């Protein structure tokens, strides 16, 4: 696996941070989560498969000392807090990189390490709003509607991973680590570069909801079928549009592509409701018309294309994607198939590997400097 041998230290946080650790784990890295007492991430626990967990009281000097030792032996640190938190704990990049010059110190937060909003709380919708991209979502005469968690994972997690891996490559040259300063607002803005740069092109130029790619035309839209399901149409190029119209059983001369958008949409909507989604798939699966079914989550693994590529797996009746991209020589293995790290379950094991004696470990437990879930010892 490509990242085998890299030791990652992940400080527990909300979804974007654990997702970074999850992807690194999928591709072979050893990931240990440092959890604070009584912090159980019910919403992100499924991202902790294959990781180890140690629970440390970071408000106690001895807890900070243990953490410093862990960081000294780590390749990469993942930190999801607001600016200044780690510095107050004595765990900031200046202190830690002085002790471990090869350390790659990855910081992932909402608004960045400085600026007016740096210390403010936020979520996906807020970061999209500040990036300017939220203004592009929604349809004509409606309020902006954000895609679910698009910015946190695409602009946050994935951009942070890109920075980490670039730092790993650079470290092979210099032998030194560096700070990866990632934040969701700037990350999603970067991911949305094409949207920003293309605003003056023919693709946009009209009010929201009236453009080529935001629902303004009949040949780039979704349509309901007879059985209440949906088909997606992206027949932009004339050659695809012609095949699309013919597949519907309509006359291309009567359904002009670049005119009468609303009239044509009504005609096409009525046509799609004449057949079920399966019937339309039987027609368009053999045609190059950019027409596909809108699949529900519980059926994506059963679609012939996805099934042929083994794009998804099932676990506990949930459909989950396999690691992407697929590497020919060193493919990833989904951490979702591995046991989920139980709160503090590896605390004793990790301290033993660091050279602590059983007597010292027991004393740390007694003094409430370290913790473990009682179930993890059963």
Secondary structure, DSSP 8 states (H G I E B T S, - for coil): -TTTT-EEEEE--SHHHHHHHHHHHHTT-EEEEEE-TT---TTTGGG-BT-EEEEE-TTSHHHHHHHHHHHHT-SEEEE-S-TTHHHHTT-SHHHHHHH-TT-EEEEEESS-SSSTTTT----HHHHHHHHTGGGG-S-TTS-----TTHIIIIIIIIHHHHHHHHHHHHHHHHS---EEEEEHHHHHHHHTHHHHHTTTSTTS-SSTTSSTTTT-STTEEEEE-TTS-EEEEE--SHHHHHHHHHHHT--TTTS-TTS-HHHHHHHHHHHHTTS-HHHHHHHHTTS-SSEEE---GGGGGGSHHHHHHT-EEEETTEEEE--SS--SSS----GGGS-B--TTTTHHHHHHHTT--HHHHHHHHHTTSEE--GGGG-
